[in-house]
Amino acid sequence: MGAALLTYRWIVFLLAAGYVVRLILFSDYNSGVGPFRYLTFWALILSFFCASRMIAIMENRSERRWGGAVAATSVINAMVVILYWRLYFDDPTSVTANGIRAAWHLDLYLHGLGPALQVIDALFLHRSFRTIRYGLIWLLGIVGGYVLWAELIVQRLHDRPSGEVTSGLPYPFLNDLDLGDRIVFYASNLGAALLLFFVFTGLALVIRRLLGRGQAARVTHHDSSGREA
C-alpha cells in the first residue's frame, strides 16, 4: 500500500508540475500577469504545493501534516470545476477568450482530472478534514487573497477583457458588474465554498467511520481465525 500510494502521489505531483511549467512558460504576458490572473491557476499552484508536501511527508522530509491546506485546496478545486462548467454552459465567452477553449488535455486536467485527484487525496488518502479551524483559515485566506488580487492588482494591470462597467478583471462577466454586484458574487461563492467545505467534512467523517469499521472487522476476523487455528 505504501509503495502504491507513493507512486500515486508522484503521478499527481508530476502532472501538476508539468502543467504549472507549461502555463508559466507558454502563457501570454502582454502587459499583465499571464496565467496568474485566474483562480484556476491558483488552484493548480495549490495542488502542486500540496502534492509536494504529501510526498515530503511520506519520505519523512516534513513534520507538518498540512491538513488545513490540503482540505482548503480540495474545496477550491471543486469550486473551480463547479464555477467553470456552470458559467461555460451558460455562456462560453464568460470564461474563455471569444469562446475558444484551451487544448483539450489542458481543459480536461484543469477543470476535471486535476481537481478530482486533489479531492480523492484529501478525502480518502490524506484524510484532511479533521481540524476544521485550520481548513477554514486556509480557505478564507485563499479566497480573500484571490479577490483582493483580482480587484486591486489584476484589474489595474489589464485593459482587457472590457465590459459594460469596467475592464481588466480576469473573467469577462465580472466586468459587466458594478462593485456592489461583484461583492455579492464573491460573497455568494464564498458561502458556497464554506458549504462545500462542511459537506466534505461530513463526508470525510462518514468515510473514516466506514473505514474504521472495516479495519475492526478485519482485525476481529483475523483474531477469530487465529483462535480457531
N, C-alpha and C positions, 0 to 999 in steps of 0.2 A: 504493500500500500504506500509506504514512504517513497519508494522509487517512482512509482506511477504518479503520485501526487507532485513530486518534484518535477517530473517530466511535463506534466500538465501545466504547471506554473511557469516553466521555462518557455513553453509554447505561447502561453498568454503574454509573457513578458516580451518575447521576440516579435510577436505580431504588433503589440502596442509600440515597441521601439521602432519597428520598421515604418509604421505609418506616421509616427511623430517626425522621424527624419524626413520622410517623403514630403510631408506637408510643409515643414520648415524650409526645405531646400527648393521646392518647386511651386510655392505659392506666390501670388502677386503682391509685391510690397510697394507698389507705386503710391508714394505719399501717404503711407499708412503702416499698419502693424500686421498685415498679412493674415494668417490663419488665427492669430491671437485675438481677432475680433469676435470669434464665435464661441458660444457656450459648448458646442460640440467638441471643439479643440481643447477647451479647458477640461472637459470630461475625459478626453483621450490622455491628456497630460497626467491627470489624477490617476487614471487606470494604469498608466505606465509606472508612476511612482509607487502605487500600491502593489503592483506585481513585483517590483524590485524589492519591496520590503518583505513580501511573503517569502521570496527566495532567501533573503538575508536571514529571516527567522529560522527557516528550515536548515540553513547552513551555519547556524549559530553565530551569525555576524550582527545580530540585533537583539537587544534585550527588551525592546518595546514591542508590544503586541499590535499597535496601530489599529485597534478595533474601531475607534470612532472615525478615523479617516477612511477605512475600508467600507464601513457602513454608509457614511455620507456619500462616498463616491459611487456606490451602487445605486443610491437614490437619485443622484444627479444624472447618472447614465440612463436610468429608467425614465426620468423626466425628459431627457433629450429625445429618446425614442418616441414617447407619447406626444410631445410638442411637435416634433418634426413631421411625423406622419399625419397628425391631425391637421396641421397647417398645410402640409403638402397636398393632401387630398381635397382640402377646401379651396386652395388656390396655390398652384405650384410656384408662381412668381413671388409668393410671400416669403419663401425661404430659399430660393435659388436665384441665380443670375439669369433673368429673362426666361425662367422656366427650364433652364438647361441643368440637368443633374450631373453630379460628378461621375467619374468612372464607376462602372457597376460594382467592382470589387471594393472600392473605397466607400461607396454609398452603403453597400451591404455590411461592411465592417463597422463603420461609424454609427450607423443607425439600426444595427441588428446584432451581428455576431459579437462585436466588442463589448457592448453593454451586457449582453447575455452572459458572457464569460465572467464579467465582473460580479454580476448578481449571483451566479452559481457559486463562486468562491465565497462571497460574503455570507450566503445563507447556509450552504451545505458543507463547505470545507473549512474555512476560517472561523465560521460561526461568529460573525462580528457583532450582532445585535444583542450584546449582553449588558453594556453600560450605556444607558440612554443618554445621560448627560453629555458625555464626550461626543457621541454621534451628533447630537443636536448642536453642540458648539461648532463642530466642523461644518455641518450643513448650513447653519446660519451664516458662518463666516464665508463660505464659498459663494452662496447666493448673494449675500450683501456685497462681497468683493466684486463679483461679476457685474452687478447692477451699477455700482459706482464706477467701475472701469468703463462700461459702455457709455454711461451718461457723461462722465467728466473727462474721459480721455479719448475714447474711440470717436465719439461724435465730433470732437474738436479737431481731430486729425484727418477726417474724411469729408469729402463733399458728396459722395455717393454711397448708398442709394439716396435719392431725394424723394420726398413725399409732399403731401399737401400742407404739412405743418412744419417740418424740419428736415434735416438731411444728415447723413453720416452715421446714424445708428446702424448696428450690424444687420438687422433684418428689415427688409423693405416696409413691412406693415407697421413697424414701430414709428416710422417717420410720418405716418398718417395720423398719429395720435398726439394730442397735446400732453403736457407734463402730467396733468391730473389723471388722464386716462391711462398713461403709461404706468403711473404709480399703482392704479387699480389693477392693471395687468400683472405687474410684478408681484403685488401683494396676493392676488388670487393664485398665482402659480407657486408662490412660497407656501401658501396654505395647502395647495395640492401636494407639494413636496413633503410637508410635515405629515400630512395624512398618509402618504405613501410610506414614509419612514415608520410610522406606527403600525401600518399594515405589515410591513416587512418584519418589524419587531415581534408582532403576534405570530406571524408565520414561522419565524425562527424559533420561537418558544415551542410551538407545536412540533417542529422538526426535531428539536432537542429531546423532547419528551418521547417521541416515537422512536428515535434512535436509542435513547436510554432504555426504553422497554425492550427493544430488540437485543441490545447488549446484555441486559439482565436475563432475558430468556435464553440466550446462548450460553451464558455462564451457568444458569440453572441446569440446562440440558447437559453441559459438559460435566458438571459435578454429579448429576444423576447417572450419567453413563459411566463415570469413573467408579462410583459405588457399586453399580451393577456388575462391572467387570471384576 
